[in-house]
Amino acid sequence: MNLQVQIDQHSGFCFGVVYAIEMAEEILDEQGYLYCLGDIVHNDEEVNRLTSKGLKIIDHKDLHTLFNEKVLIRAHGEPPSTYELAINNNLTLIDASCPVVLKLQNRIKNSFDKQETIYIYGKHGHAEVIGLLGQTNNKAVVFQDINELDLASLPKNITLYSQTTKSTDKFYEINDILRENGITVNTNDTICRQVSNRDKELRDFAEKFDHIVFVSGTKSSNGKVLYNVCKEKNQNTYFVSNPEQVELNWFKPGETIGICGATSTPMWLMEQVKARIETF
């Protein structure tokens, strides 16, 4: 079909994910196995690659019955209760929490200690958000859409934070709505710029091609945000999690195709998607 295919070189793992995976691989090479609390990254293909090398994914229930082992804390971070349990069970925590997330946890803890009323714009049940909530003894209010809040009954003074991977535009839109409704907002823009800059870069990238193939795990919040960014700019945008999901009938001979992905999408997976398209 003579398709012209290009991968966005700005796509792929953010530094927080790179850091966590490098730490995991180092220990896997040394001892042949390693426990990880939750999926190390929201990408099934990368998780499968690492589990084949000896990574053992466990949940918080498993953690209670684990003793005298090394456990990796992934980039999303963990609440204080996890660290307390590790001490009680003589667990060595390999802490790969993203520095941006750790800084946010500390800021929320400081706000909580000052008895501020804390609202967090984030995804309910997301690993990072659970860690943030833990800094407030689970007393902060989490919302993922402004419509969840009854603006009329909200406190007149609130402190607003955001999950690090949320949309910057959406965050400031929420901030404006709150203020328009007479609420004094202590705004803390805690969105990771490596993530939010992808937003702007992808807008430019998506416009350059006839089609966009966006590669991401279905669990990735960041993936959903960035996919929608591409879809806004280019209606011919397709979401895939692996090369097998790419379909021949999406394309016509001679067309141009851009491949991009989330901050949790490995470059090797985007290269596999490119290789499949080039066989058409």
N, C-alpha and C positions, 0 to 999 in steps of 0.2 A: 504493500500500500504506500510505500515511500513516505512514511510518517516522520515528521521532525520532532524529536523528543528531547526535552531539557529538564534537568532537575534543578530546583531552586537551592542554591548553595547556602542560603541563610536558614533553610529548614533543618530539622533534626534536633537532636538532644540539646537542651539548655545545659549550662554548666553544672547545675544542681544534680541533674540526672547523670551526667558524665562522671561526676565525683562519686556518686553512690555506686555506679556500675564498676568503676575502676577499683573501689574498695572491695566490692564483692569478689571480683575476679582475682584480686591479689590473694585473698584468703582462700578461695576455692583452689587456687594453684598450690597453696601451702598445705592445706589439710583435706582437700577433696570434697568437703561439704561445708555448708553454712546455712544457718536458719535465718530467714528474713521475715519480719513482721509485716504481713500484707504484701501484695504484688510490688516488686521493687520499682516498677514503672507501669503506667496504664497502657501497656501494649502487650497483647498475648503472645505475639511472635517473639519478642525479645525475652519475655518471661520464659517461654518454652526453651529458648536457646540456653538460658542460664540454668534452668532446672536440669537440663541434660548434662550440665557440667557439675551438678551436685547441689544447686541451691534448693533449699527446702522452704516452701512458703507456708507460714503458720499464721493463725489468727490470735486474737487476745485470749480466747478460751484455751488454746493450746499453750500459750505462754504461762498460764497459771500452773501447768503440770510439768514445766520444763525446768531443769536444774543444772547448774555447773556447765553451761554451754555458752558459746558466742552467738549473739543475735544482732543482726543488722537492723538499724533504724533507717528507713528510707528517707528520701529527700523531703517528703511531706511533713516530717516531724511527728512528735508524739506528745500527749498530755503528761503532766507531772506524775500521774498515777502509774504510768508505765515504768518510769525510772525507780519509783518506790518498790514496785514488784520485782524489778531486776535485782535490787539490793537484797530483798528477802529471799530470792531464789538463787542467789549467788551466780547471776548471769552477767557475762561481760558484754556490754552494749557497744557495738561498732556503730557509732553515731554518724550517719551520713546525712543528717538533716541539712537542708539547703540553708546557707547563711542568711539569705533573704527571709526565709520563713522563721529562723531563729530570732532575727532582729524584730520581726513582727510579733512573735510570741512575747518577747521582752517588753515591747511597747504596750501591748494589751495588758500584761501583768501589772505594769506601772499604773495604767489607767484604772485598773480594778482596785489596786491598793489605795488609790486616791478617791475611791468610791464614786467614780464616774459611771453614768448610765451608758452601757456599751451596746452598740448595734454592729453586726458584722454582715456585710454583703457577701454571701457565699452560698455554695451548694450544700443543702441539707445532707448530713451523713458523709460528706467528703472527708477523707483522712486528714487533710490539712486543717479543715474546719473543726474537726473533733479535737485536734491538738490545740487550736486557738481557744476553743470553748473551755478546755481544761485549765487554761490560765485564769479563768474567772469562776472556778467551781461550777461550771455549766450555767452561770447566771446571765451571760450575755444573750441577746436576742439575735438569732440568725435568720436572714431572709434572702431568698434568691430572686424575688421580684417585688417591686414596690407595692404591687397590688395586695401582697400578703399583710401589709401594715394598715391599721386603721389610723389614718393620719390625724383624725379629730381627737383621738384619745392618747396620742403619743405624748411622752414627756416633752416639756418645752425646751429642755437642754439635753442634747445627746452627744456622745462621742462616736463617730462613725469610722469603721475600719473596713478593709476589703480583703478577701482571699486574694493571694498574690497573682492568680492566673485569670482574674476577671477582666472584662472589657473596660478600658479606661473611659471611653465615651459614655458607656452605660453608668459607670460609677458617678461621673460628674452630672449626668442627667438626673440620677436619684438625689444627689446632693442639692441640685437646684429645686427639685420638687419639694423636698423637705423644707427648704428655706422659704419657698413661696407659700407654704402652709404655716408660716409663723414659728417654725422650729429653729432654735439656735443650734447650729451644728459645728462641733469641733471636728473638722474634716482631716482625716489621716489617709493620704494617698499611699497605700502600701502595695500597689500593683507592681510586679516585677517588670522593669523596663526592658529586659531581654525578651520578655513575653509580649509586652505591649508594643514594642518596636516591630515585632513580627507582623502585627496588625497592619501597620503602615506599609511595610515592605511587600506584604502579600497583596495588598490592594493594587500596587504597581505591577507586580508579577502576573496577577490573574488577567490583567487587561491585554497582555502581550500575546496571548495564545488563543487558538480556536477552541481548545478544550483544556480543562484543568482536572487532573486526577489527584485528589487529596487523600493521603495515606495516613490512617490513624487507628488506634484502638478505640473500640466503642465505649470504653469506660473513661476516656480522657475528656475532662471538662474543657481544657484548653483546645483540644481537637474540635469539639463542637463549635466553640467560639470562632476559631480560625477558618473552619469549613464554611461557616455562614458568611464570614468576611469575603471569601473567594466567590461564593455563590451570589452575593450582592453585586460583585463586579463582573462576574462571568456566569451567565445562566447555565452554560455547558460545563458545570462542575460536578464531579462524581466522587462519592465517598467510598473508599475501599479500605479493608483491613489487611488484605494479602493479595498477592499477584493474581490468584485464581479468580478473584471477583471482577477483574477487568474484562469487559466484553467487547468483542470485535465490532459489533454493530453500532457502537457509540461513535465510530470514526468513519471518515470518508478519505479516499486516497489523497495524499499530498498535504493533509492538514498538519497544523502545529499543535503540540501537546506539552503542557507544563505539568511537572510533578512536584508536589510540595507536601508538607506534613506538619504535625504538631511538635511541641517541644518534647514529647515522649515517643516520637517516631525515630527509629534508628535509620541512619543513612543506608545501611546495607539492604534494608527492606525497600526503600525507595528505588535503589539500584535494581533490585529484583523486579519491581513493577515496570521499570524502564525496559529491562531486558525482555519481559513478556510482550510489551507493546511493540517492540522492535521485531518480534517474530511474525507480526500480522502482515 
